[in-house]
């Protein structure tokens, strides 16, 4: 059996020690981008522009301390404010899902996506800044 759809997961199951967002950027569509013209990727299911949030995972048992989570949204997701005196932005992801796949090395890997993000204990913020896709 090969699952090729996102599997819903709870935020705490993926990030038991929390997550700190460091940046948000547009996902490039490498096939459509030509001659220096960057084209933003779109979600296959919704047609919305794709964004990627880079997250630092502080869990000492995590295999990777940096993770990228894709979010389909019409506008760029807005990160919460940094913690006073620190460059950290604690976040939670809404509608988090994982998709397993086999990577180029023949090993099972996982991609993460979410419906949106919010400050820890806050209300979901999916979008704010308009961008040219």
PLY file of the C-alpha trace (Angstrom):
ply
format ascii 1.0
element vertex 133
property float x
property float y
property float z
element edge 132
property int vertex1
property int vertex2
end_header
0.00 0.00 0.00
1.36 3.43 -0.90
-0.30 6.40 0.74
0.15 9.51 -1.34
-2.21 11.84 0.45
-1.48 14.06 3.45
-2.21 12.31 6.76
-3.56 14.67 9.46
-1.40 14.78 12.61
-1.54 16.72 15.85
0.97 19.53 16.21
2.30 18.13 19.54
2.98 14.73 17.97
5.33 16.28 15.41
6.77 19.04 17.62
6.63 17.83 21.27
9.08 20.59 22.32
7.35 23.29 20.25
8.47 25.02 17.08
10.14 28.34 16.30
9.54 29.91 12.88
12.46 31.76 11.34
11.16 32.84 7.92
8.45 32.54 5.27
9.09 32.52 1.54
7.31 31.67 -1.70
7.81 28.15 -3.08
9.27 28.34 -6.59
7.77 26.34 -9.44
11.04 25.25 -11.05
9.37 23.84 -14.16
7.45 27.08 -14.89
10.28 29.47 -13.93
12.35 30.49 -16.96
14.92 33.13 -17.97
15.25 34.56 -14.48
11.46 34.89 -14.14
10.56 33.18 -10.86
7.08 31.67 -10.86
5.45 30.75 -7.56
4.23 27.16 -7.18
0.53 26.54 -6.68
-1.19 23.89 -4.62
-2.49 21.08 -6.84
-5.70 20.65 -4.83
-6.71 24.29 -4.25
-4.78 26.30 -6.84
-3.56 28.64 -4.08
0.02 29.98 -4.05
2.41 27.85 -1.98
4.52 29.26 0.86
7.15 27.54 2.98
7.83 28.30 6.63
11.28 27.39 7.94
11.05 26.12 11.51
13.63 25.36 14.16
12.77 22.28 16.24
14.28 22.55 19.75
13.62 18.88 20.60
17.02 17.30 21.47
15.73 13.97 20.09
14.71 15.41 16.71
16.59 14.00 13.71
16.52 17.37 11.97
16.66 20.64 13.87
15.39 22.60 10.86
12.14 21.71 9.10
10.19 23.31 6.24
6.39 23.31 6.28
4.38 24.23 3.19
1.20 26.27 3.47
-1.20 26.98 0.58
-2.63 30.50 1.03
-3.68 33.41 -1.13
-1.46 35.75 0.91
1.90 35.25 2.61
1.48 33.79 6.13
2.47 36.29 8.83
4.82 35.19 11.61
4.13 36.30 15.18
6.46 38.79 16.86
9.86 37.64 18.10
10.28 36.94 21.80
11.71 40.01 23.57
15.50 39.99 23.28
15.56 36.78 21.19
15.17 36.00 17.48
12.62 33.25 18.18
8.98 33.19 17.07
7.07 30.36 18.77
4.34 29.05 16.48
1.76 26.30 16.20
0.53 24.96 12.89
-3.18 24.56 12.17
-4.30 21.59 10.09
-0.87 19.96 10.12
-0.45 16.93 7.86
2.41 14.65 6.87
2.96 12.92 3.53
5.40 9.99 3.41
7.46 9.44 0.26
10.56 7.58 -0.87
13.51 9.95 -1.38
16.35 9.66 -3.92
18.31 7.44 -1.51
15.47 4.91 -1.39
14.56 5.85 2.20
11.18 6.88 3.51
11.01 10.63 4.11
8.17 12.97 5.08
6.92 16.31 3.83
4.86 18.55 6.10
2.07 20.94 5.20
-0.44 22.96 7.17
-3.56 25.05 6.62
-2.06 27.96 8.56
-0.06 29.04 11.59
-0.68 30.96 14.80
1.27 32.25 17.78
1.43 29.71 20.61
-1.93 29.85 22.37
-3.24 32.36 19.83
-5.71 32.61 16.98
-4.75 31.30 13.55
-3.19 33.81 11.16
-3.21 32.40 7.67
-2.43 35.45 5.60
-1.71 39.17 5.51
0.89 40.52 3.09
-0.13 40.48 -0.58
2.45 39.22 -3.05
2.77 38.94 -6.77
2.65 35.29 -7.66
0 1
1 2
2 3
3 4
4 5
5 6
6 7
7 8
8 9
9 10
10 11
11 12
12 13
13 14
14 15
15 16
16 17
17 18
18 19
19 20
20 21
21 22
22 23
23 24
24 25
25 26
26 27
27 28
28 29
29 30
30 31
31 32
32 33
33 34
34 35
35 36
36 37
37 38
38 39
39 40
40 41
41 42
42 43
43 44
44 45
45 46
46 47
47 48
48 49
49 50
50 51
51 52
52 53
53 54
54 55
55 56
56 57
57 58
58 59
59 60
60 61
61 62
62 63
63 64
64 65
65 66
66 67
67 68
68 69
69 70
70 71
71 72
72 73
73 74
74 75
75 76
76 77
77 78
78 79
79 80
80 81
81 82
82 83
83 84
84 85
85 86
86 87
87 88
88 89
89 90
90 91
91 92
92 93
93 94
94 95
95 96
96 97
97 98
98 99
99 100
100 101
101 102
102 103
103 104
104 105
105 106
106 107
107 108
108 109
109 110
110 111
111 112
112 113
113 114
114 115
115 116
116 117
117 118
118 119
119 120
120 121
121 122
122 123
123 124
124 125
125 126
126 127
127 128
128 129
129 130
130 131
131 132
